[in-house]
Amino acid sequence: MPIEIVCKIKFAEEDAKPKEKEAGDEQSLLGAAQGAAAPRDLATFASTSTLHGLGRACGRGPHGLRRTLWALALLTSLAAFLYQAAGLARGYLTRPHLVAMDPAAPAPAAGFPAVTLCNINRFRHSALSDADIFHLANLTGLPPKDRDGHRAAGLRYPEPDMVDILNRTGHQLADMLKSCNFSGHHCSASNFSVVYTRYGKCYTFNADPQSSLPSRAGGMGSGLEIMLDIQQEEYLPIWRETNETSFEAGIRVQIHSQEEPPYIHQLGFGVSPGFQTFVSCQEQRLTYLPQPWGNCRAESGLREPELQGYSAYSVSACRLRCEKEAVLQRCHCRMVHMPDSLGGGSEGPCFCPTPCNLTRYGKEISMVRIPNRGSARYLARKYNRNETYIRENFLVLDVFFEALTSEAMEQRAAYGLSALLGDLGGQMGLFIGASVLTLLEILDYIYEVSWDRLKRVWRRPKTPLRTSTGGISTLGLQELKEQSPCPSRGHIEGGGASGLLPNHHHPPGPRGGLFEDFAC
């Protein structure tokens, strides 16, 4: 087993140095041995922490029943706080929202909505040619025929132009429209724009968003009032049923904003002949929340992102685009009412999110029968028709605002980050009496202890074989035997004693300034 002997050697030259240096050397040695100050222990930290109950549970003092009860109270409060905090976090992650409604918001300056109407019958029977019947056989169910009225066997017709067919064979508004008034002013077919839908050639009143007509008042007589002849004698006969066969008579109507294309086959409502239909409208402005609270399509910049083929995004425009892509993928063509834009079909289902800002129109519909006996005879004389024709073909549509106010509905986050932080702070103060600064205290103590342990691992000293600092010398036993200056004297005077014994036989006084005292 190796033995190390520490020897203190005092040289004669050091006698002249002051004693203060020896005291300073001793203090420096003590400072080097001690190193950095040790971190606070848990009891010291608990006594100075602002966390309620920690000092009584983990501070200095005897361990007993009182301290045990305080520890149990602290752990119970901590568990209760963690349970409440987990519930608050789960409630926040569900992203709840509520709907705030203002039923009497000021009406914007957008004006009167767009009104689209379509005759339920797509093609006038008298306007169809043999080629039209041949090309439209799958839509109409009519059998193709030759010039002699027999079914065609090997007839060949030129490729059809669907836009031309719809324009020629569709119901013409100039023939259907018998009277038109808007806010007390006369209007005509020139105030309508042609638009193509699943019902063929349709017409939209007040379609231009750049020059929309204003509504100056609410109530009947302040909106659009039209009288139409649906021309039932032009309806196609039903030879056989197809997916497009219709048994109804009348028109389809959709009330929408100018930025939204008509999607009348799903969003429109029917108006029957022989009735005057009153449509009381109210503008509704809807505001939805984007992710993560909702699924609306977020705005890009100051307006909604544009959809290919349309000036603005809307659900109707997105659905029409999806239909076009599905038809393109399967048939490499498109229908007339679909957007004329480049691009192929998309893979997978088509998703059309609701825009975050949407304007729609709520409707209340009522109707009365027309004409009465007196007006039937008058209308028959005026339009050169019989009374039966008037009752079976004439209708009146009256669209107006109920009031010049709009209904605003807005989705709002019901539980936001500020509410979560407030609730967490309240629960933390109630159960453990802590704050954000208390958490910083705990983190600072953890950092202090961890950093001290890391420094101990990194700076662990390695004991050298021989070191010398000032007047202190550490020697190994073998070296001491070899370097000892007094082995002979040990044999002579010590009578077999070890040569490592101290040398006290020299007379007092220096011996050449080399060696004064040697103690082992």
Disulfide bonds with the S-S distance in Angstrom:
Cys118-Cys202 1.87
Cys180-Cys187 1.60
Cys296-Cys356 2.02
Cys318-Cys352 2.10
Cys322-Cys350 1.62
